Amino acid sequence: MSLEFARNQMIRQQVRAWEVLDGRVLDVLQTVPRETFVPEAYQGVAFADLEIPLDHGQAMMAPKIEGRLLQALRVEAADRVLEIGTGSGFLTACLAKLGGAVVSVDIFADFTAAAALRLEHVGADNVDLITADALELDRPDEFDAIAVTGSVPELDDRFIRMLRPGGRLFVVAGRDPVMEAQLITLMSPGHWSRDALFETSLTPLINADKPAPFVL
């Protein structure tokens, strides 16, 4: 089976079948070489309808989830985008092709280093990769779109505070077996809407369950 046939089957049978119909998103999934970002041991299932294991107990999202995320965020060419969880770098490359600039944060330095090489290989030169705990970021009112690629136990406003008015946040909240993908839109400072998108399950963000510090 050729790569292009497998890619076309992925888009037709998985992504479009899951109501991803945005032409820009479909074009990105068609043109960004997913196989470049899949670990060598899993090249045979690079286009399969499943999560692909990465090191540190992490995983690449299934293609249909990536498609729904990209469609929900409605990333425009001038948008500044934050990605929480670089992983393999595939979604980073998709966001970079859709948006104006991407800041991608991962807690694992080896993920950041490997993604940098892959992103350079595909010409994604509008990405700033940062190795850090994303749950400790404090960059208010900076981003037009935020993609959180791991789940959180419950929605709080730590990422919402980093949105500009009109900005969109994709996040999966809950605990197994009940998690919900949500789109948060910041209407104005302190006022936002929430749309339930679909049920799914994602690996939790590292430290997402860490208790908040006690403050007197």
LUMPA-22393 format. One record per residue (C-alpha): x, y, z; residue in one letter; residue number from 0. Coordinates in steps of 0.5 Angstrom, whole numbers. Example, Ala and Ser with C-alpha at 12.3 -4.5 7.8 and 13.67 -1.06 7.14 Angstrom:
// residues 2
xx_yy_zz_aa_i
25_-9_16_A_0
27_-2_14_S_1
//
This chain:
// residues 216
xx_yy_zz_aa_i
0_0_0_M_0
3_7_-2_S_1
4_12_3_L_2
-1_17_-1_E_3
-6_12_-2_F_4
-6_10_6_A_5
-6_18_7_R_6
-12_19_3_N_7
-16_13_6_Q_8
-14_16_13_M_9
-17_23_11_I_10
-24_20_7_R_11
-25_14_12_Q_12
-23_17_19_Q_13
-23_25_19_V_14
-28_26_14_R_15
-33_21_17_A_16
-32_24_24_W_17
-35_31_21_E_18
-28_34_19_V_19
-30_38_13_L_20
-26_45_13_D_21
-22_45_7_G_22
-16_48_10_R_23
-16_43_15_V_24
-16_37_10_L_25
-11_40_6_D_26
-6_41_12_V_27
-7_33_14_L_28
-6_32_6_Q_29
0_36_6_T_30
4_35_12_V_31
7_28_12_P_32
5_25_18_R_33
10_19_17_E_34
15_24_19_T_35
13_25_26_F_36
11_17_27_V_37
16_13_31_P_38
20_8_27_E_39
17_2_30_A_40
10_5_29_Y_41
11_7_21_Q_42
6_1_19_G_43
0_4_23_V_44
2_11_22_A_45
-5_13_18_F_46
-9_8_23_A_47
-15_10_27_D_48
-11_9_34_L_49
-7_13_38_E_50
1_12_37_I_51
5_11_43_P_52
11_15_44_L_53
16_15_50_D_54
14_17_57_H_55
8_14_57_G_56
5_19_52_Q_57
2_18_45_A_58
0_22_39_M_59
-7_23_38_M_60
-12_19_33_A_61
-12_23_26_P_62
-20_24_27_K_63
-18_27_34_I_64
-13_32_31_E_65
-18_34_25_G_66
-23_35_30_R_67
-18_40_34_L_68
-16_43_28_L_69
-23_45_26_Q_70
-25_47_32_A_71
-20_52_33_L_72
-21_56_27_R_73
-14_58_26_V_74
-13_64_21_E_75
-6_66_18_A_76
-5_71_22_A_77
-6_68_29_D_78
-1_67_35_R_79
-2_60_37_V_80
0_56_44_L_81
0_48_44_E_82
1_45_50_I_83
4_38_49_G_84
9_38_43_T_85
9_30_43_G_86
12_28_36_S_87
11_35_33_G_88
6_33_28_F_89
0_37_31_L_90
5_43_32_T_91
7_43_24_A_92
-1_43_22_C_93
-2_49_27_L_94
4_52_24_A_95
2_51_17_K_96
-5_54_19_L_97
-3_60_23_G_98
2_66_23_G_99
6_63_29_A_100
6_57_34_V_101
9_57_41_V_102
9_49_43_S_103
11_47_50_V_104
13_40_52_D_105
16_38_59_I_106
20_33_56_F_107
27_36_53_A_108
28_30_48_D_109
21_31_45_F_110
23_38_44_T_111
29_36_41_A_112
26_31_36_A_113
21_35_34_A_114
25_41_32_A_115
29_37_27_L_116
22_34_24_R_117
20_41_24_L_118
26_44_21_E_119
25_38_16_H_120
18_40_14_V_121
20_47_13_G_122
16_49_19_A_123
20_55_21_D_124
15_59_25_N_125
15_55_31_V_126
18_57_38_D_127
19_50_42_L_128
20_51_49_I_129
22_46_54_T_130
18_47_61_A_131
12_45_65_D_132
6_48_61_A_133
2_49_68_L_134
7_54_70_E_135
6_58_64_L_136
4_65_66_D_137
3_69_59_R_138
-4_73_59_P_139
-8_76_54_D_140
-3_73_48_E_141
-6_68_44_F_142
-11_67_39_D_143
-12_60_40_A_144
-9_54_45_I_145
-9_47_43_A_146
-8_43_50_V_147
-6_36_47_T_148
-7_32_54_G_149
-13_32_59_S_150
-14_36_65_V_151
-19_33_71_P_152
-23_39_70_E_153
-23_46_67_L_154
-20_52_70_D_155
-18_58_68_D_156
-11_58_67_R_157
-11_57_60_F_158
-17_62_59_I_159
-13_67_62_R_160
-8_67_56_M_161
-13_68_51_L_162
-14_74_47_R_163
-21_77_47_P_164
-24_72_41_G_165
-19_67_42_G_166
-21_60_42_R_167
-18_54_47_L_168
-19_46_45_F_169
-19_42_52_V_170
-21_35_54_V_171
-23_35_61_A_172
-25_29_66_G_173
-23_23_68_R_174
-23_16_65_D_175
-28_13_63_P_176
-32_20_62_V_177
-28_26_58_M_178
-31_31_54_E_179
-27_35_49_A_180
-29_42_49_Q_181
-28_49_46_L_182
-28_55_50_I_183
-29_62_47_T_184
-26_68_50_L_185
-32_73_49_M_186
-29_79_53_S_187
-24_79_59_P_188
-27_74_65_G_189
-33_72_60_H_190
-33_66_56_W_191
-37_61_53_S_192
-36_53_53_R_193
-38_48_47_D_194
-38_41_48_A_195
-36_38_42_L_196
-35_30_43_F_197
-33_25_48_E_198
-26_22_48_T_199
-20_20_52_S_200
-13_23_52_L_201
-7_22_57_T_202
-7_27_62_P_203
-2_32_62_L_204
4_31_67_I_205
2_35_73_N_206
-5_36_72_A_207
-7_33_78_D_208
-2_36_82_K_209
-5_40_88_P_210
-5_47_88_A_211
0_50_93_P_212
-3_52_100_F_213
-4_60_100_V_214
-5_63_107_L_215
//
